[in-house]
Amino acid sequence: MRRVFWQGLKILVFIISLVPVSLLLYDAFTDQLGANPIETLHFRLGDWALRFLCLGLAITPIKKMTGIKELVRFKRLLGLYAFFYASLHFLVYICLDLSFSMDQLMDEIPKSPYIIVGLITYSLLIPLALTSTKKMQKRLGQKWRRLHRLVYLIAILAVVHYLWLTKIDITEPLIYMGVIGVLLGFRMIKFRGLQ
Amino acid sequence: MKFQKIPAIKSSEITEQSIFENRRQLIKLAMVSTVGLLVPTPSMAKIYSKIPSGKQSVNLETTDFKDVSNYTNYYEFTTNKQDATHLAKNLKTDPWSVTVEGEVEKKGTFFLEDILKNNALEERIYRFRCVEAWSMVVPWIGFSLADFIKQFKPTSKAKFVEFTTLYDPEIMIGQKTKVLDWPYVEALRMDEAMNPLTFMATGMYDDALPNQNGAPLRLIVPWKYGFKSIKAIVKIRFTEKMPVTAWNKMAKKEYGFFANVNPEVSHPRWSQKRERILGASIFTPKRTTEMFNGYGEQVAGLYSNMDLKTFY
């Protein structure tokens, strides 16, 4: 019974996590993305990547505080959704914003360091997504744990990417920075406690 | 040295607070009722129909009204381009007056109504390029700034003209935050202001300006980045020294005084070589940005002996 409940909840979370991308598709087909649709797609996908990253990072602290061990099941799901939204964010940039133009990328990169930070952040996510299966986890053993600690660096880089590109009103990136700071702080205390 | 003693104010002379606080409404009420007795006021929409096209107008396909009116940088209200549309609805643009001061013979405060009577409206279709690398084409309605300025007879000391936006944090709630040093100030060199392209807009798309697009009176300088085209102007001052402008004050390295559209001079954080066309389909690539936003023929001469990499 318990098993069925958690299995059901996982399916529910899986479906709910598709809502943001469905809404974007709906807005795209009903011409509701506004005057600058590429920017809307790009920003909203980036926001969701960051939100899923935060949710994934929040699992362990919440598990520790509440003692609900089953929460661990959601970690990979949320992490993979962060990767999913980050991938769409990346693809919108390459395919729509740049229109696959290498010239344009070369013009933009030296001027916009946040693009490099974004690209690094995304490329760091790839090995984590590829090694997210149970099989890989077993095969890599201790190495897997170390590899997946990269997620903290990814979270920091993602916020730096956001903060750097913001023109003037940095309230939102600061909120993410705060959330990630708290979550990282929690982990640091935990690591200390283990020593 | 003698000081004149200031007589105490009798309590009977003190204006009641409620009257003082509502003075604008009272004045407006008085004006409306007086005018109403004399002539039926024509609706604003009427004056914006059948506007002749100006000489400076460029024959381009205009951006959809819904895109132009729902994607505005109006930090007096919010830094969100969509939310500005409904937040700006709270702004009362009628009655409106503009104060003219500084190095000018005919100083004073003038009602917009009178300004509109003295300046024949024309339509000008212009490209508009934002410093954020997006662009649109807008059919503005208004009058030439040069013709307008001549009416005030600037003195020989007038080297610059400075514009100030309304400061009213109760309505312009973005002014409660310190994103910029309010009120917003922009300025032009006198020769830039007198260029035939420079325009004062009071309308667009055959109607009065929507509030979020800078109603009731805004500047349009089509060869410069959009932030030069200041909105909701309440003051025009002629000066000898170069005025300190809002964005330039905020971030000197990112926003120069001249702010001419220039694909060769990047913003420190992004390239200015291309621009996203508002309202275009998601598969439309960016447009290559033109020097002076395509108005080089008319304005390049203004900067002939200036290094535009230094004076960006």
Boltz contact constraints between the chains, C-beta under 6 A:
constraints:
  - contact:
      token1: [A, 35]
      token2: [B, 67]
      max_distance: 6.0
  - contact:
      token1: [A, 35]
      token2: [B, 71]
      max_distance: 6.0
  - contact:
      token1: [A, 35]
      token2: [B, 278]
      max_distance: 6.0
  - contact:
      token1: [A, 35]
      token2: [B, 279]
      max_distance: 6.0
  - contact:
      token1: [A, 36]
      token2: [B, 278]
      max_distance: 6.0
  - contact:
      token1: [A, 37]
      token2: [B, 282]
      max_distance: 6.0
  - contact:
      token1: [A, 38]
      token2: [B, 282]
      max_distance: 6.0
  - contact:
      token1: [A, 96]
      token2: [B, 282]
      max_distance: 6.0
  - contact:
      token1: [A, 99]
      token2: [B, 285]
      max_distance: 6.0
  - contact:
      token1: [A, 107]
      token2: [B, 271]
      max_distance: 6.0
  - contact:
      token1: [A, 107]
      token2: [B, 273]
      max_distance: 6.0
  - contact:
      token1: [A, 108]
      token2: [B, 271]
      max_distance: 6.0
  - contact:
      token1: [A, 111]
      token2: [B, 266]
      max_distance: 6.0
  - contact:
      token1: [A, 111]
      token2: [B, 270]
      max_distance: 6.0
  - contact:
      token1: [A, 111]
      token2: [B, 271]
      max_distance: 6.0
  - contact:
      token1: [A, 112]
      token2: [B, 269]
      max_distance: 6.0
  - contact:
      token1: [A, 112]
      token2: [B, 270]
      max_distance: 6.0
  - contact:
      token1: [A, 168]
      token2: [B, 179]
      max_distance: 6.0
  - contact:
      token1: [A, 169]
      token2: [B, 79]
      max_distance: 6.0
  - contact:
      token1: [A, 169]
      token2: [B, 179]
      max_distance: 6.0
